[in-house]
Amino acid sequence: MGHGIGPDAGFIEGDNGMDGTGRNVMTRSALMLMQSTFARVACEQPSPQALHALRASVDQARALPADAAWDRKAAAHAEFHHLLAEATGASGYALIARSIGGSLREMITLAGPAAEDLIIASRRRMLRHLACRDADGAAREMEDHMTRLSRQVLVACIPQMRAGHGSPDPASLPARTRTGRCGVGQMTTGARSSFSHAPGAAS
């Protein structure tokens, strides 16, 4: 998997590695590969307990009040990915999922509240694939979901980056997250550079 996995991993579009702050980062493609693998393997022998935990995770995320801080909701949505890895029954996959959790939380947080409907819809489709043991369908759904989520990150963040928003005062970050505005200041230096040069982000 390379050297881009760590407990404080961030999300970037470029290569795995270290950002300017010395924090580990992961690429979107690496996240997609790992998550689609978890989905495929989890379909082989999904236990009733694992399926129940995944359904409960979706229900809990949906049950959070509408005015809850988005970073709290993002963490709840990211928990589904952890449980999916645990559903594989492979302790190594579960360990990897926990180590890259920061990348997923950051990605969901940056996508903002507008991504919630697409997240919930994807979760429902994934649960159906798991119940039917449709490994190909589950892997494909995860890949499609990660692609849609990445596009939503661009939709949420590129306009502000084009407008020249720099890193805001740290004290302002929670409020920006609650309102669903792109937390540009929370992105790694590599992330800001990579998103700025992503397709469709030309000035």
C-alpha positions in Angstrom: 0.0 0.0 0.0 3.0 2.2 0.2 4.0 4.8 2.7 0.9 7.0 2.6 -1.0 5.3 5.4 -0.9 6.6 8.9 -3.3 7.3 11.8 -3.3 11.1 10.9 -3.6 10.6 7.2 -5.0 13.4 5.1 -6.7 13.4 1.7 -5.0 14.6 -1.5 -5.4 14.0 -5.2 -1.7 13.5 -5.9 0.8 10.9 -4.8 0.9 9.3 -1.4 3.5 10.7 0.9 4.1 13.5 3.4 2.7 16.9 3.2 4.5 20.1 4.2 3.5 19.6 7.8 5.0 16.1 8.0 1.5 14.5 8.1 0.8 11.3 6.1 -1.6 11.8 3.2 -3.4 9.3 1.0 -4.6 9.7 -2.6 -8.2 9.3 -3.7 -7.2 6.4 -5.9 -5.6 4.6 -2.9 -8.7 5.2 -0.8 -10.9 3.9 -3.6 -8.8 0.7 -4.1 -8.9 -0.1 -0.4 -12.6 0.6 0.1 -13.6 -1.4 -3.0 -11.5 -4.3 -1.7 -13.2 -4.1 1.7 -16.6 -4.1 0.0 -15.7 -7.1 -2.2 -14.3 -9.2 0.6 -17.1 -8.3 3.0 -19.5 -9.9 0.5 -17.9 -13.3 0.7 -19.4 -14.3 4.1 -21.3 -11.4 5.6 -22.3 -12.3 9.1 -25.7 -11.2 10.5 -23.9 -9.3 13.2 -21.8 -7.4 10.7 -24.9 -6.5 8.6 -26.7 -5.4 11.7 -23.8 -3.2 12.7 -23.6 -1.6 9.3 -27.4 -0.9 9.1 -27.3 0.5 12.6 -24.4 2.8 11.6 -26.4 4.2 8.7 -29.5 4.7 10.9 -27.4 6.5 13.6 -25.8 8.8 11.1 -29.3 9.7 9.7 -30.7 10.2 13.1 -28.4 13.0 14.0 -30.3 16.3 14.2 -30.4 18.5 11.1 -28.6 21.3 12.9 -25.7 19.0 14.2 -22.2 20.2 13.3 -21.2 18.7 9.9 -17.9 17.4 11.3 -19.9 15.3 13.7 -22.1 13.9 11.0 -19.0 13.3 8.8 -17.4 11.2 11.5 -20.7 9.2 11.8 -20.7 8.6 8.1 -17.1 7.6 8.0 -17.7 4.9 10.7 -19.5 2.9 8.0 -16.2 2.4 6.3 -14.6 1.1 9.5 -17.4 -1.4 10.0 -17.2 -2.5 6.4 -13.6 -3.4 6.8 -14.4 -5.2 10.1 -17.1 -7.2 8.2 -14.4 -8.8 6.1 -13.3 -10.7 9.1 -9.7 -9.9 8.4 -8.0 -8.1 11.3 -5.4 -6.6 8.9 -8.1 -4.9 6.9 -9.7 -3.6 10.0 -6.4 -2.1 11.1 -5.8 -0.4 7.8 -9.4 1.0 7.9 -8.7 2.6 11.3 -5.4 4.0 10.1 -6.8 5.7 7.1 -9.9 6.9 8.9 -8.6 10.5 9.0 -8.5 10.6 5.2 -12.1 9.5 4.8 -13.3 11.9 7.5 -11.5 14.8 5.9 -12.9 13.9 2.5 -16.5 13.7 3.8 -16.1 16.8 5.8 -14.8 18.8 2.8 -17.7 17.5 0.7 -20.0 19.3 3.0 -23.7 18.7 4.0 -24.7 18.7 0.3 -23.1 15.3 0.1 -25.3 13.7 2.7 -28.1 12.5 0.3 -25.6 10.8 -2.0 -23.9 9.2 1.0 -27.1 7.7 2.4 -28.2 6.5 -1.0 -24.9 4.8 -1.6 -25.1 3.1 1.9 -28.5 1.7 1.1 -27.3 0.2 -2.2 -24.2 -1.2 -0.5 -26.3 -2.9 2.1 -28.4 -4.5 -0.6 -25.2 -5.8 -2.3 -23.9 -7.2 0.9 -27.1 -8.9 1.8 -27.2 -10.5 -1.7 -23.4 -11.3 -1.5 -23.0 -9.4 -4.8 -19.2 -8.8 -4.6 -18.9 -7.2 -8.0 -21.8 -4.9 -7.3 -20.5 -3.9 -3.9 -17.0 -3.1 -5.3 -18.5 -1.1 -8.2 -20.8 0.8 -5.9 -17.9 1.8 -3.6 -15.8 2.9 -6.6 -18.7 5.0 -7.9 -19.4 6.4 -4.5 -15.8 7.5 -4.0 -15.9 9.2 -7.4 -19.1 11.0 -6.7 -17.8 12.1 -3.3 -14.6 13.4 -4.8 -16.6 15.4 -7.3 -18.6 16.9 -4.4 -15.3 17.9 -2.7 -14.4 19.8 -5.9 -17.8 21.5 -6.1 -17.6 22.6 -2.5 -14.0 23.7 -2.4 -12.8 24.9 -5.8 -14.9 28.2 -5.9 -13.4 29.3 -2.7 -9.9 28.3 -3.7 -10.3 30.2 -7.0 -11.4 33.3 -5.0 -8.1 33.2 -3.1 -9.2 32.0 0.3 -6.1 31.3 2.4 -6.0 29.4 5.6 -8.5 31.0 8.0 -7.9 31.6 11.6 -8.1 28.2 13.4 -10.8 29.6 15.7 -13.1 30.0 12.7 -12.8 26.4 11.5 -15.6 24.9 13.6 -18.1 27.5 12.5 -17.1 27.0 8.8 -17.5 23.3 9.2 -20.9 23.6 10.8 -22.2 25.8 8.0 -20.9 23.4 5.4 -18.5 25.9 3.8 -15.4 24.3 2.5 -12.7 24.1 5.2 -9.9 25.1 2.9 -7.7 25.9 5.9 -8.1 22.3 7.1 -6.7 20.9 3.9 -3.1 19.9 3.6 -0.8 22.1 1.4 -0.7 19.2 -1.0 -4.4 19.0 -1.1 -4.9 22.6 -1.9 -2.3 22.4 -4.7 -3.8 19.2 -6.1 -7.4 20.4 -6.1 -6.3 23.6 -7.7 -4.9 21.6 -10.6 -7.7 19.0 -10.8 -9.7 18.7 -14.0 -12.3 21.4 -14.2 -10.5 23.6 -11.8 -8.6 25.7 -14.2 -8.8 29.5 -13.6 
